């Protein structure tokens, strides 16, 4: 399947989806460790990372920030997704009720 984004064609196949999941997993795992101090589980980290990638990409576009590591585009994507996921988790921490806390055993 081919998707047009901002005039450029992108092929959506199994490899692309697996890269998105990998980037989301790494970014979500690192962001949950930084922002919360603990992980959210496999699916939670993937979801946070993918949503964080959208937030980070949107904010990078709004503020005209271009993150590029020459020769390593996946690492560049992970950095943007990580920053977006940290922002997402910090916002979630701010709006979550403080009276409900889980004890770590």
Secondary structure, DSSP 4 states (H G I P E B T S, - for coil): -EEEETTEEEE--HHHHHHHHHHHHHHHHHHHHHHTSS---HHHHHHHHHHHHHHHHHHHHHTT-----TT-HHHHHHHHHHHHHHHHHHHHHHHS-SS--PPP-
